[in-house]
Amino acid sequence: MTLVSSTMNNKNCFDFLRFFFAANILLAHISELSQNKSLYFLSNFSNAIIGIKGFFIISGFLVAKSYANTSSLKTYFIKRAKRILPAYVVVILLSVFVFAYFSTYSFSEYFSASATYKYLGWNLIFMNFMQPCLPGLFENNLICAVNGALWTLKIEEGFYLILPLIFYVIRKTKKISLVLISLYVLSLLYWFVMDYFNKPVLAKQLPGYLSYFVTGIFLFLNFEFIMLHKIKLFFLSILFLGAYYLSVPYANLFYPAAFGTIVIIFAYNFRWFNNFGKYGDFTYGLYIYHFPVIQLFRQYNLFEKYNPFIMGAAVILVSLLFAVLSWFIVEKRFLDRFKENKAIQIPAV
């Protein structure tokens, strides 16, 4: 038995990476949701799905680290809830009440419509797909969803719930690699089956992205080995990614592992980004607020009425403003000031 997290260097640039992935998603959504041809070029160097995959890898690594350094299961769940729920509840409530001013419905029609309360209820329990739209909003947009980015959060919550079970099985079997590789393979199998039957929405649900989350867990539990062989593993991962983008057969089987390895090695070896988050962690706020901001700009045809590049920049600035406010007014006050140092013991690889 060893304390896997005991020798891990806490200096990293995860704050930068998370912000980078969130910005990548933001630009991809501006390109798509603005429906302005002048902004389509943003899709050439931004991809929302890649950003989401990056988030899930980092989440697997950091949540596993948090669990391993948390003294009890209760404390673990409280910490997870404090990080996700406060800002999430606020963005849902704000969406319902603030967007009443922008709806084509009158106040009385808006607040008497069943869709308003369905949106509030389903979204508060993370079932965004059940009622993604509010009455009288974004009806002429590409999609009517108020906040299409929130679907990933129920996946994230699912990951938080199953992680203690994964660690329990690892302790019982003492077979880290077997447990995690099995989950990795089952996740990919689920994805390929859903893709074969042309079910992209189902493919994105919890099992589909589990391969990225367990990649993060695996990299955490094998951290010393990864860092010891980081140069070889980095270039090997680049090779696998190249094979994937060149459509080499079966290369997609190794994509999550290769992408995850690159992300974690980057996090601990690009020190000039280590202080990126010293003024605050604005990533979560940027992620949960950018989508409705773009939708609102699109509803009033601002990308067409005015210079689309200026409007795109305005979307970024407004989204950043909400992200900063979310951090200082909501998120920061719910986070624990001091982290526990007592680690849970897990079997060595």
Buried (B, 14 or more C-beta within 10 A) or exposed (E): EEBBBEEBEEEBBBBBBBBBBBBBBBBBBBBBBBBBEBBEEBBEEBBBEBBBBBBBBBBBBBBBBBBBBBEEEEBBBEBBEBBBBBBBEBBBEBBBEEBBEBBEBEEEBBBEBEBBEBBBEBBBEBBBBEBBBBBBBBEEBBEBBBBBBBBBBBBBBBBBEBBBEBBEBBBEEEBBEEBBBEBBEBBBEBBBBBEEEEEEEBBBBBBBBBBBBBBBBBBBBBBBEBBEEBEEBBEBBEEBBEBBEEEEEEBBBBBBBBBBBBBBBBBBEEEEBBEBBEEBBBBBBBBBBBBBBBBBBBBEEBBEEEEBEEBBEBBBEBBBBBBBBBBBEBBBEBEEEEEEEEBBEBBEB
